């Protein structure tokens, strides 16, 4: 967490981190607090051990406590926040992964599998209207490398750039 003091102010700040296996089960991390006085324009940050987990931060600034569970974010071991995506055609949002998925041997995914899925998607969500799928990828919400299957409930089409965010995030899972 980084705190930047507003210009022309001085603040007494205490920052602390919480971590857990779900949004609602974050416990305060030992040795994760930092007390300091900060002046306008300066910044301070606090670090935690690299692991894939939910993190949230709290702070006391001049005696006022700021601690909000809605600020809990899922980070991978590289410190990257889990991306979000909702497909506007089907309304499906990619769910956050479980924190206990293990690497496994990936099942195959062929161009034929991709074509069949996209045809099904067009029939199901686009009333049969064909779409140009250039620059789109079919994302496995539970990646094949972590036990994900090719069943349609595990798939969602998304733009290539968004798909790269998810594959990059899982590289640090």
Rosetta blueprint (number, residue, H / E / L):
1 X L
2 X E
3 X E
4 X E
5 X L
6 X L
7 X L
8 X L
9 X L
10 X E
11 X E
12 X E
13 X E
14 X E
15 X E
16 X E
17 X E
18 X E
19 X E
20 X E
21 X L
22 X L
23 X L
24 X L
25 X L
26 X L
27 X E
28 X E
29 X E
30 X E
31 X E
32 X E
33 X E
34 X E
35 X E
36 X E
37 X E
38 X E
39 X E
40 X L
41 X L
42 X L
43 X E
44 X E
45 X E
46 X L
47 X L
48 X L
49 X L
50 X L
51 X L
52 X L
53 X E
54 X E
55 X E
56 X E
57 X E
58 X E
59 X E
60 X E
61 X E
62 X L
63 X L
64 X E
65 X E
66 X E
67 X E
68 X L
69 X H
70 X H
71 X H
72 X L
73 X E
74 X E
75 X E
76 X L
77 X L
78 X L
79 X L
80 X L
81 X E
82 X L
83 X L
84 X L
85 X L
86 X E
87 X L
88 X L
89 X L
90 X L
91 X L
92 X L
93 X E
94 X L
95 X L
96 X L
97 X L
98 X L
99 X L
100 X L
101 X L
102 X L
103 X L
104 X L
105 X L
106 X L
107 X L
108 X L
109 X L
110 X L
111 X H
112 X H
113 X H
114 X H
115 X H
116 X H
117 X H
118 X H
119 X H
120 X H
121 X H
122 X H
123 X H
124 X H
125 X H
126 X L
127 X L
128 X L
129 X L
130 X L
131 X L
132 X L
133 X L
134 X L
135 X L
136 X E
137 X E
138 X E
139 X E
140 X E
141 X L
142 X L
143 X L
144 X H
145 X H
146 X H
147 X L
148 X L
149 X L
150 X L
151 X L
152 X H
153 X H
154 X H
155 X E
156 X E
157 X E
158 X E
159 X E
160 X H
161 X H
162 X H
163 X H
164 X H
165 X H
166 X H
167 X H
168 X H
169 X H
170 X H
171 X H
172 X L
173 X L
